[in-house]
Amino acid sequence: MKHRHFFKILHIFFFLFFLNAFCLAQEENNSFWAGLVRPAAFGRPFWADKHSTLIRAEMAIATNSPDYDWGSFNSNYRPYIFANLGVDIPIWSGSFTGGKYGLSVTLPFMIDVWHDMFERTTSPVINTAYRFGIPEPNFIYRFDTPLPVFPFFNIYNWTARLSLLKHESTHIGDELTIRRMGWDLDIIRIDVAANFFEFVFTLNDPDGQTRLNHGFKFGFLFCYNFMDGWYTILESEANPLVVSPSRFPFEFWVQYQFQSPLFSRGFQVISSAEYRLRERFKYPFSHSSDMNNSPVQDSNIHLANCFNIFMGVRYDSQKRDYFSKIGIGVRYYYGLNPHGQFRSMPNYRQIGIAVFFE
């Protein structure tokens, strides 16, 4: 009954939202229908967002572990392929009051794949993650004139995005599952799946502009499954004596992104960083050089600091469409292993060459 009541509230919210947008657009310039399936210039993820809806392909050196070392290389680090396929499907977007205000609605979807391509026997998929949600409203307020703060740092706008319901689901690959069964481990598979709420506030969204920009994002997540947490287990797949439930249903993150003005026929420098505070999952993990097979105590809440940094060059075709920007650079990550059931592993490092499409 509680779920029915919750979804009834969601339906009412989106009905009122679309009704309000329709009336505003009709009052502004009778262009509501022109805004259907039109992508908005604002609200795009920063390039250091670890769980974004951008398209990214990456070849990287990352921390190895017996937990996913299918070929038993027993090395501290190994090369891997990472691929992220994401999109914010545009439903509607429009501007009001001469462009001072803007609204958009998008439908988020992403798939993230971790592939052990350089293992020659079977090249197993280590982990696949999915994130999707119900339509998300995005709002932007543009200042009439830039607000100067420091030299070369002006405030142009602020935006807010509300995600009332998102779902994450992750799965280790079939080859790795079979291999872990053969290793007779206490944990074969953890079902990492949760529904969550997310709110994002942005100061200085790039807003499709090619000017010098310093942007900041502040994000907050809340897991609706706060009784079970971010994961559950089946006794046929994991020993419940070594798995403690998740106890911290929140996640916080801060991002910064710098973009230079265009130079040399459409190129610009991009520098992006993310700090994320999230829960370390409560079950054993292992490193190639240091086995840790003791249960994590249920009474402790383990939080971890995670850092993701990208520096590179982007080509901007100066079009409004999706995939009108492409970039290449170096990405470095340190913190919890961010992939699915391996989020109990701290001190995970990854550095590689990444290509982005926006």
Secondary structure in CASP SS format (residue, H / E / C, confidence):
PFRMAT SS
TARGET T0000
AUTHOR 0000-0000-0000
METHOD secondary structure of the structure
MODEL  1
M C 1.00
K H 1.00
H H 1.00
R H 1.00
H H 1.00
F H 1.00
F H 1.00
K H 1.00
I H 1.00
L H 1.00
H H 1.00
I H 1.00
F H 1.00
F H 1.00
F H 1.00
L H 1.00
F H 1.00
F H 1.00
L H 1.00
N H 1.00
A H 1.00
F H 1.00
C H 1.00
L H 1.00
A H 1.00
Q H 1.00
E H 1.00
E H 1.00
N H 1.00
N C 1.00
S C 1.00
F C 1.00
W H 1.00
A H 1.00
G H 1.00
L E 1.00
V C 1.00
R C 1.00
P C 1.00
A C 1.00
A C 1.00
F C 1.00
G C 1.00
R C 1.00
P C 1.00
F C 1.00
W C 1.00
A C 1.00
D C 1.00
K C 1.00
H C 1.00
S C 1.00
T C 1.00
L C 1.00
I E 1.00
R E 1.00
A E 1.00
E E 1.00
M E 1.00
A E 1.00
I E 1.00
A E 1.00
T E 1.00
N C 1.00
S C 1.00
P C 1.00
D C 1.00
Y C 1.00
D C 1.00
W C 1.00
G C 1.00
S C 1.00
F C 1.00
N C 1.00
S C 1.00
N C 1.00
Y E 1.00
R E 1.00
P E 1.00
Y E 1.00
I E 1.00
F E 1.00
A E 1.00
N E 1.00
L E 1.00
G E 1.00
V E 1.00
D E 1.00
I E 1.00
P E 1.00
I E 1.00
W E 1.00
S E 1.00
G E 1.00
S E 1.00
F E 1.00
T H 1.00
G H 1.00
G H 1.00
K C 1.00
Y E 1.00
G E 1.00
L E 1.00
S E 1.00
V E 1.00
T E 1.00
L E 1.00
P E 1.00
F E 1.00
M E 1.00
I E 1.00
D E 1.00
V E 1.00
W E 1.00
H E 1.00
D C 1.00
M C 1.00
F C 1.00
E C 1.00
R C 1.00
T C 1.00
T C 1.00
S C 1.00
P C 1.00
V E 1.00
I E 1.00
N E 1.00
T E 1.00
A E 1.00
Y E 1.00
R E 1.00
F E 1.00
G E 1.00
I C 1.00
P C 1.00
E E 1.00
P E 1.00
N E 1.00
F E 1.00
I E 1.00
Y E 1.00
R E 1.00
F E 1.00
D E 1.00
T E 1.00
P E 1.00
L E 1.00
P E 1.00
V E 1.00
F E 1.00
P C 1.00
F C 1.00
F E 1.00
N E 1.00
I E 1.00
Y E 1.00
N E 1.00
W E 1.00
T E 1.00
A E 1.00
R E 1.00
L E 1.00
S E 1.00
L E 1.00
L E 1.00
K E 1.00
H E 1.00
E E 1.00
S E 1.00
T E 1.00
H E 1.00
I E 1.00
G C 1.00
D H 1.00
E H 1.00
L H 1.00
T H 1.00
I H 1.00
R H 1.00
R H 1.00
M H 1.00
G H 1.00
W C 1.00
D C 1.00
L C 1.00
D C 1.00
I E 1.00
I C 1.00
R C 1.00
I C 1.00
D E 1.00
V E 1.00
A E 1.00
A E 1.00
N E 1.00
F E 1.00
F E 1.00
E E 1.00
F E 1.00
V E 1.00
F E 1.00
T E 1.00
L E 1.00
N C 1.00
D C 1.00
P C 1.00
D C 1.00
G C 1.00
Q C 1.00
T C 1.00
R C 1.00
L C 1.00
N E 1.00
H E 1.00
G E 1.00
F E 1.00
K E 1.00
F E 1.00
G E 1.00
F E 1.00
L E 1.00
F E 1.00
C E 1.00
Y C 1.00
N C 1.00
F C 1.00
M C 1.00
D C 1.00
G C 1.00
W C 1.00
Y E 1.00
T E 1.00
I C 1.00
L C 1.00
E C 1.00
S C 1.00
E C 1.00
A E 1.00
N C 1.00
P H 1.00
L H 1.00
V H 1.00
V C 1.00
S C 1.00
P C 1.00
S C 1.00
R C 1.00
F C 1.00
P C 1.00
F E 1.00
E E 1.00
F E 1.00
W E 1.00
V E 1.00
Q E 1.00
Y E 1.00
Q E 1.00
F E 1.00
Q E 1.00
S C 1.00
P C 1.00
L C 1.00
F E 1.00
S C 1.00
R C 1.00
G C 1.00
F E 1.00
Q E 1.00
V E 1.00
I E 1.00
S E 1.00
S E 1.00
A E 1.00
E E 1.00
Y E 1.00
R E 1.00
L E 1.00
R E 1.00
E E 1.00
R C 1.00
F C 1.00
K C 1.00
Y C 1.00
P C 1.00
F E 1.00
S E 1.00
H C 1.00
S C 1.00
S C 1.00
D C 1.00
M E 1.00
N E 1.00
N C 1.00
S C 1.00
P C 1.00
V C 1.00
Q C 1.00
D C 1.00
S C 1.00
N C 1.00
I C 1.00
H C 1.00
L E 1.00
A E 1.00
N E 1.00
C E 1.00
F E 1.00
N E 1.00
I E 1.00
F E 1.00
M E 1.00
G E 1.00
V E 1.00
R E 1.00
Y E 1.00
D E 1.00
S C 1.00
Q C 1.00
K C 1.00
R C 1.00
D C 1.00
Y C 1.00
F C 1.00
S C 1.00
K E 1.00
I E 1.00
G E 1.00
I E 1.00
G E 1.00
V E 1.00
R E 1.00
Y E 1.00
Y E 1.00
Y E 1.00
G E 1.00
L C 1.00
N C 1.00
P C 1.00
H C 1.00
G H 1.00
Q H 1.00
F H 1.00
R C 1.00
S C 1.00
M C 1.00
P C 1.00
N C 1.00
Y E 1.00
R E 1.00
Q E 1.00
I E 1.00
G E 1.00
I E 1.00
A E 1.00
V E 1.00
F E 1.00
F E 1.00
E C 1.00
END
